Amino acid sequence: MAIYQATTSAPVNIACIKYWGKRDTKLILPTNSSLSVTLDQDHLRSTTTSRADPSFQKDTLWLNGKEELIKDGGRMATCIAELKRLRKELVEDKDPDAPKLSTFPVHISSFNNFPTAAGLASSASGFAALVSSIATLYALPCDASALSLIARQGSGSACRSLFGGYVAWEQGTSPTGEDSYAIQIAPQSHWPDIHALICVVSDDKKGTSSTSGMQRTVETSPLLQHRIKHVVPQRMADISKAILERDFDTFAKITMADSNQFHAVALDTEPPIFYMNDVSKAIIALVVEYNRVAVLKTGKVKAAYTYDAGPNAVIYTPKENVKEIVQMIVKYFPQREAFKDVFGIFGTQGVQG
Ligand code: DP6
């Protein structure tokens, strides 16, 4: 009896140009394009094993060893159904000898090698690993951009985790979403010098989820309309160019400006959403001061902060500054008893290629 099983993994990505807002909530089509850096091979990954077997009762999912409900018509069910459809269309209908895996229930088991509660984007790596694992199981003749169309329907930001390095999610214009996928702007090997320092300010579960928060922003924020029409398109072009030219000064300034504007549209939402706390803001102040001194000396900034839908800081910086920044952060945010639970340095990450 043949065994049909595949294991793959996918890393977390951290956006420099933030995705915030959907024009179609079912297909997960965004109101603006976005761009991220995928973190490296060994840290912050989801690893997923999927197995198809005619003796299984139904599709079943375990996250970190605990069974999770696959809701009918939900995001998980949509991704699985889409992958089964492609298996039938692209493999079984073309080759009569191919096993009819699309008719077998599938068992999926996924683990994160980082605490899910750490407030880091586990849905991005999780859905990317799930889609790539089932696509491998089904031997789908699809490239990463084609698979990103499916991962996108699990969680928008997941589409970017199918690539390493520097990745754009093109928003697309089609109402059916076939042109809303991820592409690689440059592999990690193009600019391996950039590191991400992740500062876990709080590992509490966030108050307002990205999904509900961004929908409220779409419905109520006038600033979002300005952002998507007049700000993001230019930033996408400028940051892509900065990446291709390895221009850290421009990359960093755009990254910080976009984090600021994302949190401004969260604040412009009714009722307002606050993702950063006082420690987050103090880290911004520290990076701003660090950069002010650097600009005086060299004319260029040395670090870029960015924050997702939570208080944790990610600091991008060229490798030569990592040690100095870690020392600075530990100095200003000492790991005193009072700080122990609210501030920890998660580690430094290279980006993946
Ligand atoms: C602030 O991808 O988690 O991290 O598509 O509803 O699952 P859904 O949202 P999600 O949102 C991520 C928002 C963000 C910015 C980003 O990663 O681009």
Boltz pocket constraint, residues with backbone or C-beta under 6 A from the ligand:
constraints:
  - pocket:
      binder: B
      contacts: [[A, 13], [A, 14], [A, 15], [A, 17], [A, 18], [A, 19], [A, 20], [A, 28], [A, 34], [A, 121], [A, 123], [A, 152], [A, 154], [A, 155], [A, 156], [A, 157], [A, 158], [A, 210], [A, 211], [A, 212], [A, 307], [A, 308], [A, 309]]
      max_distance: 6.0
